[in-house]
Amino acid sequence: MEKQYNPDGFIPKYGGYAKLISYKKAEIIFDGTYYFTHKYFHPFDRTIDQMVQAARSGKQNIIEGSMASGTSKIMEITLTNVARASLQELLGDYEDFIRVQKLKFWDKDHPYYAPLTKKLIANNATYQTYQKGIESIDPEVSANVMIGLIKLTSFLLSRQIEKLEKEFLKEGGLRERMTQARIEVRKKQNKQ
């Protein structure tokens, strides 16, 4: 989705979420969670819906925040934080799965930790980049790959929020831009 804006107005560029790495990773998390929950949970288990909805919320709130950014930095920051919070909820579900199933968490000493970390930070990664891990026949592999993706995406969203805060402090919000635009119009009118 291209950024949309009125080049002559006071509403700045907005949109462009599809280019965000956080969005691309959140989309992979949604697809992976859909696969994971339908593979490892009983069809009528409420956990499926809860995990899929948390993954969806992570992705959709990035979109909504990006689209709201032109008129409300506050809304953009809030929705980006909601996306991060939804992914933290989802992370808890994956951690519960590993704990309850008595599987191992992959820490820095685990032999798969370094290769997974390298794969997580790969440029232009898609679902196919992680498909072998997400769709592994071993639930421990699947869950740990998803945990890695969620932790990375949460980190990216935290950095995104920090950047949005700095932009707000530097550029202000819509009301400030509206006031400045009106002042400029008045100045031009008075010169005529």
CYANA upper distance limits for C-alpha pairs under 8 A (distance plus 0.5 A):
  1 MET  CA     15 GLY  CA      7.54
  1 MET  CA     16 GLY  CA      6.00
  1 MET  CA     17 TYR  CA      7.56
  1 MET  CA     18 ALA  CA      6.51
  2 GLU  CA     15 GLY  CA      7.17
  2 GLU  CA     16 GLY  CA      5.74
  3 LYS  CA     13 LYS  CA      6.47
  3 LYS  CA     14 TYR  CA      5.74
  3 LYS  CA     15 GLY  CA      5.12
  3 LYS  CA     16 GLY  CA      5.27
  4 GLN  CA     13 LYS  CA      6.37
  4 GLN  CA     14 TYR  CA      6.16
  4 GLN  CA     15 GLY  CA      6.81
  5 TYR  CA     11 ILE  CA      7.12
  5 TYR  CA     12 PRO  CA      6.66
  5 TYR  CA     13 LYS  CA      5.44
  5 TYR  CA     14 TYR  CA      7.01
  5 TYR  CA     70 GLY  CA      8.30
  6 ASN  CA     10 PHE  CA      8.20
  6 ASN  CA     11 ILE  CA      7.14
  6 ASN  CA     12 PRO  CA      7.96
  6 ASN  CA     13 LYS  CA      8.32
  7 PRO  CA     12 PRO  CA      8.36
  9 GLY  CA    181 ALA  CA      8.41
 10 PHE  CA    174 LEU  CA      8.15
 10 PHE  CA    177 ARG  CA      6.35
 10 PHE  CA    178 MET  CA      6.55
 10 PHE  CA    181 ALA  CA      6.83
 11 ILE  CA     70 GLY  CA      5.98
 11 ILE  CA     71 THR  CA      6.84
 11 ILE  CA    174 LEU  CA      7.61
 11 ILE  CA    177 ARG  CA      8.28
 12 PRO  CA     70 GLY  CA      5.79
 12 PRO  CA     71 THR  CA      8.37
 13 LYS  CA     70 GLY  CA      6.52
 14 TYR  CA     66 SER  CA      6.80
 14 TYR  CA     67 MET  CA      6.31
 14 TYR  CA     68 ALA  CA      7.78
 14 TYR  CA     69 SER  CA      6.02
 14 TYR  CA     70 GLY  CA      5.32
 15 GLY  CA     63 ILE  CA      8.19
 15 GLY  CA     66 SER  CA      5.32
 15 GLY  CA     67 MET  CA      5.08
 15 GLY  CA     68 ALA  CA      8.25
 15 GLY  CA     69 SER  CA      7.74
 15 GLY  CA     70 GLY  CA      8.38
 16 GLY  CA     20 LEU  CA      7.89
 16 GLY  CA     66 SER  CA      7.41
 16 GLY  CA     67 MET  CA      8.46
 17 TYR  CA     23 TYR  CA      6.96
 17 TYR  CA     62 ILE  CA      7.43
 17 TYR  CA     63 ILE  CA      6.28
 17 TYR  CA     66 SER  CA      6.21
 17 TYR  CA     67 MET  CA      8.32
 18 ALA  CA     23 TYR  CA      6.76
 18 ALA  CA     24 LYS  CA      7.30
 18 ALA  CA     63 ILE  CA      8.50
 19 LYS  CA     23 TYR  CA      7.92
 19 LYS  CA     24 LYS  CA      7.97
 20 LEU  CA     24 LYS  CA      6.93
 21 ILE  CA     25 LYS  CA      6.63
 21 ILE  CA    156 LEU  CA      8.27
 22 SER  CA     26 ALA  CA      6.53
 22 SER  CA    153 THR  CA      6.01
 22 SER  CA    156 LEU  CA      6.31
 22 SER  CA    157 LEU  CA      6.79
 23 TYR  CA     27 GLU  CA      6.62
 23 TYR  CA     59 LYS  CA      6.75
 23 TYR  CA     62 ILE  CA      6.90
 23 TYR  CA     63 ILE  CA      8.22
 24 LYS  CA     28 ILE  CA      6.97
 24 LYS  CA    126 THR  CA      8.05
 25 LYS  CA     29 ILE  CA      6.68
 25 LYS  CA    126 THR  CA      8.39
 25 LYS  CA    149 LEU  CA      7.48
 25 LYS  CA    153 THR  CA      6.69
 26 ALA  CA     30 PHE  CA      6.67
 26 ALA  CA     55 ALA  CA      7.84
 26 ALA  CA     58 GLY  CA      6.86
 26 ALA  CA     59 LYS  CA      5.58
 26 ALA  CA    150 ILE  CA      8.30
 26 ALA  CA    153 THR  CA      7.23
 27 GLU  CA     31 ASP  CA      6.79
 27 GLU  CA     59 LYS  CA      6.45
 28 ILE  CA     32 GLY  CA      6.41
 28 ILE  CA    126 THR  CA      7.33
 28 ILE  CA    127 TYR  CA      5.79
 29 ILE  CA     33 THR  CA      6.34
 29 ILE  CA     55 ALA  CA      6.93
 29 ILE  CA    146 MET  CA      7.32
 29 ILE  CA    149 LEU  CA      7.29
 29 ILE  CA    150 ILE  CA      7.45
 30 PHE  CA     34 TYR  CA      6.67
 30 PHE  CA     52 VAL  CA      7.26
 30 PHE  CA     55 ALA  CA      5.34
 30 PHE  CA     56 ARG  CA      6.35
 30 PHE  CA     59 LYS  CA      7.70
 31 ASP  CA     35 TYR  CA      6.87
 31 ASP  CA    127 TYR  CA      8.12
 32 GLY  CA     36 PHE  CA      6.45
 32 GLY  CA    127 TYR  CA      8.22
 32 GLY  CA    134 ILE  CA      6.70
 32 GLY  CA    146 MET  CA      7.70
 33 THR  CA     37 THR  CA      6.36
 33 THR  CA     51 MET  CA      7.48
 33 THR  CA     52 VAL  CA      6.59
 33 THR  CA     55 ALA  CA      7.36
 33 THR  CA    146 MET  CA      8.18
 34 TYR  CA     38 HIS  CA      6.75
 34 TYR  CA     48 ILE  CA      8.41
 34 TYR  CA     52 VAL  CA      6.37
 35 TYR  CA     39 LYS  CA      6.65
 35 TYR  CA    135 GLU  CA      7.99
 36 PHE  CA     40 TYR  CA      6.53
 36 PHE  CA    134 ILE  CA      7.79
 36 PHE  CA    135 GLU  CA      7.91
 36 PHE  CA    142 SER  CA      7.87
 36 PHE  CA    143 ALA  CA      8.49
 37 THR  CA     41 PHE  CA      6.01
 37 THR  CA     47 THR  CA      8.31
 37 THR  CA     48 ILE  CA      5.76
 37 THR  CA     51 MET  CA      7.97
 37 THR  CA     52 VAL  CA      8.17
 38 HIS  CA     42 HIS  CA      8.10
 38 HIS  CA     43 PRO  CA      7.42
 38 HIS  CA     48 ILE  CA      7.43
 40 TYR  CA    139 PRO  CA      8.16
 41 PHE  CA     45 ASP  CA      6.87
 41 PHE  CA     47 THR  CA      8.17
 41 PHE  CA     48 ILE  CA      7.34
 43 PRO  CA     48 ILE  CA      8.32
 44 PHE  CA     48 ILE  CA      8.50
 45 ASP  CA     49 ASP  CA      8.41
 46 ARG  CA     50 GLN  CA      6.89
 47 THR  CA     51 MET  CA      6.43
 48 ILE  CA     52 VAL  CA      6.56
 49 ASP  CA     53 GLN  CA      6.39
 50 GLN  CA     54 ALA  CA      6.66
 51 MET  CA     55 ALA  CA      6.70
 51 MET  CA     90 LEU  CA      6.38
 51 MET  CA     93 ASP  CA      7.53
 52 VAL  CA     56 ARG  CA      6.52
 53 GLN  CA     57 SER  CA      6.44
 54 ALA  CA     58 GLY  CA      6.75
 54 ALA  CA     86 SER  CA      5.63
 54 ALA  CA     87 LEU  CA      6.91
 54 ALA  CA     89 GLU  CA      7.28
 54 ALA  CA     90 LEU  CA      6.27
 55 ALA  CA     59 LYS  CA      7.01
 55 ALA  CA     86 SER  CA      7.37
 55 ALA  CA     87 LEU  CA      6.81
 55 ALA  CA     90 LEU  CA      7.09
 56 ARG  CA     60 GLN  CA      6.38
 57 SER  CA     61 ASN  CA      6.24
 57 SER  CA     82 VAL  CA      8.37
 57 SER  CA     83 ALA  CA      6.59
 57 SER  CA     86 SER  CA      6.56
 57 SER  CA     87 LEU  CA      8.46
 58 GLY  CA     62 ILE  CA      7.24
 58 GLY  CA     82 VAL  CA      7.73
 58 GLY  CA     83 ALA  CA      4.43
 58 GLY  CA     84 ARG  CA      6.86
 58 GLY  CA     85 ALA  CA      8.19
 58 GLY  CA     86 SER  CA      5.79
 58 GLY  CA     87 LEU  CA      6.08
 59 LYS  CA     63 ILE  CA      7.29
 59 LYS  CA     83 ALA  CA      7.14
 60 GLN  CA     64 GLU  CA      6.70
 60 GLN  CA     83 ALA  CA      8.05
 61 ASN  CA     65 GLY  CA      6.31
 61 ASN  CA     79 LEU  CA      5.86
 61 ASN  CA     80 THR  CA      6.70
 61 ASN  CA     82 VAL  CA      7.13
 61 ASN  CA     83 ALA  CA      5.67
 62 ILE  CA     66 SER  CA      6.58
 62 ILE  CA     79 LEU  CA      7.17
 62 ILE  CA     80 THR  CA      6.02
 62 ILE  CA     83 ALA  CA      6.64
 63 ILE  CA     67 MET  CA      6.73
 64 GLU  CA     68 ALA  CA      6.58
 64 GLU  CA     76 GLU  CA      8.17
 64 GLU  CA     79 LEU  CA      7.47
 65 GLY  CA     69 SER  CA      6.57
 65 GLY  CA     75 MET  CA      6.84
 65 GLY  CA     76 GLU  CA      4.56
 65 GLY  CA     77 ILE  CA      7.54
 65 GLY  CA     78 THR  CA      8.07
 65 GLY  CA     79 LEU  CA      5.51
 65 GLY  CA     80 THR  CA      6.43
 66 SER  CA     76 GLU  CA      6.63
 67 MET  CA     76 GLU  CA      8.46
 68 ALA  CA     72 SER  CA      6.34
 68 ALA  CA     73 LYS  CA      8.03
 68 ALA  CA     75 MET  CA      6.92
 68 ALA  CA     76 GLU  CA      6.36
 69 SER  CA     73 LYS  CA      5.70
 69 SER  CA     75 MET  CA      7.46
 69 SER  CA     76 GLU  CA      5.57
 70 GLY  CA    174 LEU  CA      8.32
 71 THR  CA    173 GLY  CA      8.32
 71 THR  CA    174 LEU  CA      6.22
 72 SER  CA     76 GLU  CA      6.82
 72 SER  CA    173 GLY  CA      7.26
 72 SER  CA    174 LEU  CA      6.93
 73 LYS  CA     77 ILE  CA      6.59
 73 LYS  CA    164 LEU  CA      8.02
 73 LYS  CA    168 PHE  CA      7.24
 73 LYS  CA    173 GLY  CA      6.73
 73 LYS  CA    174 LEU  CA      8.32
 74 ILE  CA     78 THR  CA      6.53
 75 MET  CA     79 LEU  CA      6.44
 76 GLU  CA     80 THR  CA      6.53
 77 ILE  CA     81 ASN  CA      6.67
 77 ILE  CA    161 ILE  CA      6.53
 77 ILE  CA    164 LEU  CA      7.03
 77 ILE  CA    165 GLU  CA      8.01
 78 THR  CA     82 VAL  CA      6.73
 79 LEU  CA     83 ALA  CA      6.69
 80 THR  CA     84 ARG  CA      6.90
 80 THR  CA    157 LEU  CA      7.33
 80 THR  CA    160 GLN  CA      8.47
 80 THR  CA    161 ILE  CA      7.33
 81 ASN  CA     85 ALA  CA      6.61
 81 ASN  CA    157 LEU  CA      7.93
 81 ASN  CA    158 SER  CA      8.30
 81 ASN  CA    161 ILE  CA      7.65
 82 VAL  CA     86 SER  CA      6.56
 83 ALA  CA     87 LEU  CA      6.85
 83 ALA  CA    157 LEU  CA      8.42
 84 ARG  CA     88 GLN  CA      6.79
 84 ARG  CA    153 THR  CA      8.46
 84 ARG  CA    154 SER  CA      5.98
 84 ARG  CA    157 LEU  CA      6.65
 84 ARG  CA    158 SER  CA      7.98
 85 ALA  CA     89 GLU  CA      6.83
 86 SER  CA     90 LEU  CA      6.83
 87 LEU  CA     91 LEU  CA      6.54
 87 LEU  CA    150 ILE  CA      6.86
 87 LEU  CA    154 SER  CA      7.32
 88 GLN  CA     92 GLY  CA      6.86
 88 GLN  CA    150 ILE  CA      8.16
 88 GLN  CA    154 SER  CA      7.90
 89 GLU  CA     93 ASP  CA      7.15
 90 LEU  CA     94 TYR  CA      7.00
 90 LEU  CA    150 ILE  CA      8.49
 91 LEU  CA     95 GLU  CA      6.67
 91 LEU  CA    147 ILE  CA      6.64
 91 LEU  CA    150 ILE  CA      6.94
 91 LEU  CA    151 LYS  CA      8.19
 92 GLY  CA     96 ASP  CA      6.51
 93 ASP  CA     97 PHE  CA      6.71
 94 TYR  CA     98 ILE  CA      6.88
 94 TYR  CA    143 ALA  CA      6.59
 94 TYR  CA    146 MET  CA      8.13
 94 TYR  CA    147 ILE  CA      7.14
 95 GLU  CA     99 ARG  CA      6.66
 95 GLU  CA    143 ALA  CA      8.47
 95 GLU  CA    147 ILE  CA      8.14
 96 ASP  CA    100 VAL  CA      6.38
 97 PHE  CA    101 GLN  CA      6.39
 97 PHE  CA    143 ALA  CA      8.25
 98 ILE  CA    102 LYS  CA      6.45
 98 ILE  CA    103 LEU  CA      5.45
 98 ILE  CA    104 LYS  CA      7.14
 98 ILE  CA    105 PHE  CA      7.50
 98 ILE  CA    140 GLU  CA      7.39
 98 ILE  CA    143 ALA  CA      7.51
 99 ARG  CA    103 LEU  CA      6.70
 99 ARG  CA    104 LYS  CA      8.23
103 LEU  CA    140 GLU  CA      6.39
104 LYS  CA    140 GLU  CA      7.25
105 PHE  CA    140 GLU  CA      8.41
105 PHE  CA    144 ASN  CA      7.17
106 TRP  CA    110 HIS  CA      5.90
106 TRP  CA    112 TYR  CA      7.74
106 TRP  CA    113 TYR  CA      6.49
106 TRP  CA    144 ASN  CA      7.01
107 ASP  CA    113 TYR  CA      6.92
108 LYS  CA    113 TYR  CA      6.24
108 LYS  CA    114 ALA  CA      7.78
109 ASP  CA    113 TYR  CA      7.63
111 PRO  CA    115 PRO  CA      8.47
112 TYR  CA    116 LEU  CA      6.55
113 TYR  CA    117 THR  CA      6.58
114 ALA  CA    118 LYS  CA      6.73
115 PRO  CA    119 LYS  CA      6.76
116 LEU  CA    120 LEU  CA      6.52
116 LEU  CA    145 VAL  CA      7.72
116 LEU  CA    148 GLY  CA      8.18
117 THR  CA    121 ILE  CA      7.06
117 THR  CA    148 GLY  CA      8.07
118 LYS  CA    122 ALA  CA      7.09
119 LYS  CA    129 THR  CA      8.20
119 LYS  CA    130 TYR  CA      8.30
120 LEU  CA    125 ALA  CA      8.45
120 LEU  CA    148 GLY  CA      7.75
120 LEU  CA    149 LEU  CA      7.15
120 LEU  CA    152 LEU  CA      8.00
125 ALA  CA    129 THR  CA      6.12
126 THR  CA    130 TYR  CA      7.74
127 TYR  CA    131 GLN  CA      6.22
128 GLN  CA    132 LYS  CA      8.11
130 TYR  CA    134 ILE  CA      6.51
130 TYR  CA    145 VAL  CA      8.19
131 GLN  CA    135 GLU  CA      6.17
131 GLN  CA    136 SER  CA      8.44
132 LYS  CA    136 SER  CA      6.17
133 GLY  CA    141 VAL  CA      6.52
133 GLY  CA    142 SER  CA      5.97
133 GLY  CA    145 VAL  CA      6.63
134 ILE  CA    141 VAL  CA      7.72
134 ILE  CA    142 SER  CA      4.93
134 ILE  CA    143 ALA  CA      7.92
134 ILE  CA    145 VAL  CA      6.69
134 ILE  CA    146 MET  CA      7.31
135 GLU  CA    142 SER  CA      6.77
136 SER  CA    141 VAL  CA      6.87
136 SER  CA    142 SER  CA      6.25
137 ILE  CA    142 SER  CA      8.41
138 ASP  CA    142 SER  CA      7.05
139 PRO  CA    143 ALA  CA      6.47
140 GLU  CA    144 ASN  CA      6.59
141 VAL  CA    145 VAL  CA      6.61
142 SER  CA    146 MET  CA      6.80
143 ALA  CA    147 ILE  CA      6.62
144 ASN  CA    148 GLY  CA      6.61
145 VAL  CA    149 LEU  CA      6.79
146 MET  CA    150 ILE  CA      6.64
147 ILE  CA    151 LYS  CA      6.59
148 GLY  CA    152 LEU  CA      6.67
149 LEU  CA    153 THR  CA      6.60
150 ILE  CA    154 SER  CA      6.50
151 LYS  CA    155 PHE  CA      6.71
152 LEU  CA    156 LEU  CA      6.74
153 THR  CA    157 LEU  CA      6.61
154 SER  CA    158 SER  CA      6.67
155 PHE  CA    159 ARG  CA      6.86
156 LEU  CA    160 GLN  CA      6.61
157 LEU  CA    161 ILE  CA      6.62
158 SER  CA    162 GLU  CA      6.85
159 ARG  CA    163 LYS  CA      6.77
160 GLN  CA    164 LEU  CA      6.70
161 ILE  CA    165 GLU  CA      6.65
162 GLU  CA    166 LYS  CA      6.87
163 LYS  CA    167 GLU  CA      6.68
164 LEU  CA    168 PHE  CA      6.62
165 GLU  CA    169 LEU  CA      6.78
166 LYS  CA    170 LYS  CA      6.62
167 GLU  CA    171 GLU  CA      6.23
167 GLU  CA    172 GLY  CA      7.92
168 PHE  CA    172 GLY  CA      5.25
168 PHE  CA    173 GLY  CA      6.88
172 GLY  CA    176 GLU  CA      6.60
172 GLY  CA    177 ARG  CA      7.80
173 GLY  CA    177 ARG  CA      6.94
174 LEU  CA    178 MET  CA      6.48
175 ARG  CA    179 THR  CA      6.61
176 GLU  CA    180 GLN  CA      6.65
177 ARG  CA    181 ALA  CA      6.47
178 MET  CA    182 ARG  CA      6.63
179 THR  CA    183 ILE  CA      6.70
180 GLN  CA    184 GLU  CA      6.75
181 ALA  CA    185 VAL  CA      6.78
182 ARG  CA    186 ARG  CA      6.72
183 ILE  CA    187 LYS  CA      6.69
184 GLU  CA    188 LYS  CA      6.81
185 VAL  CA    189 GLN  CA      6.67
186 ARG  CA    190 ASN  CA      6.56
187 LYS  CA    191 LYS  CA      6.84
188 LYS  CA    192 GLN  CA      7.11
